[in-house]
Amino acid sequence: MSKAMVSVEKLLEWTTEFWLTVQKTLNKLSQNPIVAIEPVDEPNDLNLDRAWDDHVDMDPTEFYEIVYGNDDLTTPLDEAGVEQRVWEGALTYRTCSKAAYILRPILTKILASTYDQPVPVQWRRKVVKKPDLIFIPSARDPKVKIPVMAHDYLILEFNEESFVVDVARQQFGLKDWLYTKNTYNELLTGDIYLPPLSSNPDKELEEEDRRLPLLRAAVENVVDSVVEEWKSQDITWGNILQLKDEEREKLYSDLVKKARERVGPEFLNALANLST
């Protein structure tokens, strides 16, 4: 691992647990929480688009159906009874675009505060060609083919190297959140057959879900407030890498804890104001 990659890993190691915590919070607040996760014993019976055969190596991929709650079934699934990798995969299912939307401005600000050189944060989309897990919603039209799953992620562009940050990779069973660009490309296939990202993906997502800016603001407020608290200890993103590992990890643990406590209430309050 290069010196630059070690630095990025230490700086952003909190992001993967942070995003998972946000998803757990949203699932608990949802009117349609995850109520069950069922293995698909016969994936060949699924109505998969032909593109799967061309672009995805499905051996030995495991398929799972996610059952979301409705008016008659609203009790969230108890995560204690679910294998951790499957639970985390279900929580992060179809959250990669939201992760890119919410985290890109936060990471851009952090990187600008930490490094002397500019570090652009790029939003990219491809297909995971070697997934260990694939999730599909149980409530779907069986006549409509299931498309290949597009996946969004962020690339940090340093002068000599590029690194991928993927905090929603659990939905495909990928273990690591940080990769070199070359290593990550071995896990993905080309994007020529996918709808390309628009010139303004932020606006595109906001038009699909007007709550997203509120969620991003809630997340940014939590991160900013915690960083403001660090100032009493003379700690900033600019000097956090100078701390001992255990000192830095304690700060990151507190950041995740604050996300667990604050993101939900801030988001709900913003939603209430939006509807009034």
C-alpha positions in Angstrom: 0.0 0.0 0.0 1.4 3.4 -1.0 2.0 6.2 1.4 -0.8 8.2 -0.2 -3.2 5.3 0.1 -2.3 4.8 3.8 -3.0 8.4 4.3 -6.4 8.3 2.7 -7.3 5.1 4.6 -6.5 6.8 7.9 -8.3 10.0 6.9 -11.6 8.4 5.7 -11.9 5.1 7.5 -14.9 6.4 9.3 -17.0 6.9 6.1 -18.1 3.3 5.7 -19.4 2.8 9.2 -20.9 6.3 9.1 -22.9 5.5 5.9 -24.1 2.2 7.3 -25.2 4.0 10.5 -27.2 6.5 8.4 -28.9 3.7 6.5 -29.8 1.9 9.8 -31.3 5.1 11.0 -33.3 5.7 7.8 -34.5 2.1 7.9 -35.9 2.5 11.4 -37.6 5.8 10.5 -39.1 4.4 7.2 -42.7 3.7 6.8 -41.5 0.8 4.6 -38.6 -0.7 6.6 -36.9 -4.0 5.7 -39.1 -6.7 7.3 -37.5 -9.8 5.7 -34.6 -11.0 3.6 -35.2 -14.2 1.8 -32.6 -16.3 -0.2 -33.5 -17.1 -3.8 -32.9 -20.8 -4.2 -33.4 -20.8 -8.0 -31.9 -17.7 -9.5 -32.4 -19.2 -13.0 -36.1 -18.8 -12.5 -35.7 -15.0 -12.1 -36.6 -12.9 -15.2 -33.0 -11.5 -15.7 -32.1 -9.3 -18.6 -29.8 -10.9 -21.1 -27.1 -8.3 -20.2 -26.4 -10.4 -17.1 -25.0 -13.1 -19.2 -22.7 -10.7 -21.0 -21.4 -8.6 -18.1 -21.8 -10.4 -14.7 -20.1 -13.6 -13.6 -22.9 -15.1 -11.4 -21.0 -18.1 -10.1 -21.1 -18.4 -7.1 -23.3 -15.2 -6.6 -26.0 -15.5 -3.9 -29.4 -13.9 -4.7 -31.7 -12.5 -2.0 -35.1 -10.9 -2.1 -35.7 -7.9 0.2 -39.2 -7.6 1.6 -40.2 -4.1 2.5 -43.0 -3.3 5.0 -46.5 -2.0 4.0 -49.6 -1.0 5.9 -50.1 -4.6 7.1 -46.5 -5.4 7.9 -44.4 -2.6 9.6 -42.2 -4.3 12.1 -38.6 -3.9 11.1 -36.5 -7.0 10.7 -34.4 -7.8 13.8 -30.8 -7.7 12.5 -29.7 -10.1 15.2 -31.2 -12.9 13.3 -29.5 -12.1 10.0 -26.0 -12.8 8.8 -24.1 -9.5 9.1 -22.9 -9.4 5.5 -26.4 -10.0 4.2 -27.9 -7.5 6.5 -25.4 -4.8 5.6 -25.9 -5.7 1.9 -29.7 -5.2 2.2 -29.2 -1.9 4.0 -26.9 -0.5 1.4 -29.0 -1.8 -1.6 -29.6 1.0 -4.1 -27.9 3.6 -1.8 -24.8 4.1 -3.9 -26.1 7.1 -5.8 -27.2 8.7 -2.6 -23.9 8.0 -1.0 -22.1 9.7 -3.8 -24.5 12.6 -3.7 -24.2 13.1 0.0 -20.5 12.3 0.6 -18.9 13.9 -2.4 -19.1 17.5 -1.0 -18.1 16.4 2.4 -15.0 14.5 1.2 -14.1 17.4 -1.1 -14.0 19.8 1.9 -12.0 17.3 4.0 -9.4 16.6 1.3 -9.0 20.3 0.6 -8.3 20.9 4.3 -5.9 18.0 4.6 -3.7 18.0 1.5 -1.7 20.8 -0.1 -2.5 19.6 -3.6 -6.0 19.7 -5.1 -7.7 16.3 -4.9 -10.8 16.2 -7.2 -13.6 13.8 -6.2 -15.2 12.2 -9.2 -18.6 10.5 -9.4 -18.5 7.3 -11.5 -20.9 4.6 -12.6 -20.2 1.0 -13.8 -21.4 -2.6 -13.2 -19.9 -5.0 -10.6 -18.9 -8.0 -12.7 -17.9 -10.3 -9.8 -20.6 -9.8 -7.1 -20.8 -12.2 -4.2 -24.3 -10.9 -3.4 -27.2 -9.6 -5.5 -30.4 -8.2 -3.9 -33.7 -7.6 -5.6 -37.0 -6.3 -4.2 -39.7 -8.9 -3.6 -42.4 -6.5 -4.8 -41.9 -6.3 -8.5 -43.7 -7.1 -11.7 -42.6 -10.6 -12.7 -43.1 -9.8 -16.4 -40.5 -7.0 -16.3 -36.9 -8.1 -16.7 -34.5 -7.4 -13.9 -31.8 -5.1 -15.3 -28.1 -5.3 -14.6 -27.3 -3.4 -11.4 -25.5 -0.1 -12.1 -23.2 1.0 -9.3 -22.0 4.4 -8.3 -18.8 5.2 -6.5 -16.3 8.0 -5.9 -12.7 8.4 -7.2 -10.1 10.5 -5.5 -7.7 11.9 -8.1 -4.2 12.5 -6.7 -1.3 13.5 -9.0 0.3 10.0 -9.3 -2.5 7.7 -8.1 -6.3 7.4 -8.1 -8.3 5.7 -5.3 -11.9 4.5 -5.2 -14.0 5.1 -2.1 -17.1 2.8 -2.1 -19.2 2.9 1.1 -22.2 1.1 -0.5 -20.2 -1.9 -1.8 -21.8 -4.3 0.8 -24.8 -4.7 -1.6 -22.6 -6.7 -3.8 -20.6 -8.5 -1.1 -17.5 -6.5 -1.7 -15.4 -6.4 1.5 -13.2 -3.3 1.2 -14.2 0.3 1.0 -10.9 1.7 -0.4 -9.2 0.5 -3.6 -6.7 1.6 -6.1 -8.4 2.4 -9.3 -6.7 -0.5 -11.1 -7.7 -3.0 -8.5 -11.3 -1.8 -8.5 -11.5 -2.0 -12.3 -10.9 -5.7 -12.0 -14.2 -6.0 -10.1 -16.2 -3.9 -12.5 -17.1 -4.0 -16.2 -17.4 -1.1 -18.7 -20.2 1.4 -18.7 -20.8 1.8 -22.4 -24.2 0.1 -22.3 -25.3 1.9 -19.2 -27.2 5.2 -19.1 -24.4 7.7 -18.6 -24.3 10.0 -15.6 -25.9 13.3 -16.5 -23.8 16.5 -16.5 -25.5 17.3 -13.2 -26.2 14.1 -11.3 -27.0 16.0 -8.1 -29.9 17.8 -9.8 -31.0 14.6 -11.4 -31.3 12.8 -8.0 -32.9 15.9 -6.4 -35.6 15.9 -9.0 -36.3 12.2 -8.3 -36.4 12.7 -4.5 -36.8 16.2 -3.1 -36.0 14.9 0.4 -32.3 14.2 -0.6 -31.1 17.8 -0.1 -32.6 17.7 3.4 -30.8 14.4 4.2 -27.5 15.8 2.8 -27.9 18.9 4.9 -28.6 16.8 8.0 -25.5 14.7 7.4 -23.3 17.8 6.7 -24.6 19.5 9.8 -23.6 16.5 12.0 -20.1 16.3 10.5 -19.6 20.1 10.7 -20.8 20.2 14.4 -18.5 17.4 15.4 -15.5 19.0 13.7 -16.4 22.2 15.5 -16.3 20.3 18.8 -12.8 19.1 17.9 -11.5 22.7 17.8 -11.5 22.8 21.6 -8.8 20.1 21.4 -7.0 22.0 18.6 -7.9 19.1 16.2 -8.9 19.7 12.6 -9.0 17.7 9.4 -5.7 19.4 8.6 -3.9 17.8 11.6 -5.9 14.7 12.4 -3.4 12.4 10.7 -0.8 13.5 13.2 -2.7 11.9 16.0 -2.0 8.4 17.3 -4.2 5.7 15.7 -6.2 5.1 18.9 -6.8 8.8 19.4 -8.0 9.3 15.9 -10.2 6.2 16.0 -11.8 7.4 19.2 -12.8 10.6 17.4 -14.2 8.7 14.4 -16.2 6.5 16.8 -17.7 9.6 18.3 -18.5 10.9 14.9 -20.4 7.8 14.0 -22.2 7.9 17.4 -23.3 11.5 16.7 -24.6 10.4 13.3 -26.6 7.7 15.0 -28.1 10.3 17.5 -28.5 13.4 15.3 -29.1 12.6 11.7 -32.5 11.1 12.2 -34.0 13.9 14.3 -32.5 16.6 12.0 -33.8 14.9 8.9 -37.3 14.5 10.4 -37.4 18.1 11.6 -36.5 19.3 8.1 -39.2 17.1 6.6 -41.7 18.5 9.0 -40.8 22.0 8.0 -40.9 21.1 4.3 -44.5 19.9 4.6 -45.8 23.0 6.4 
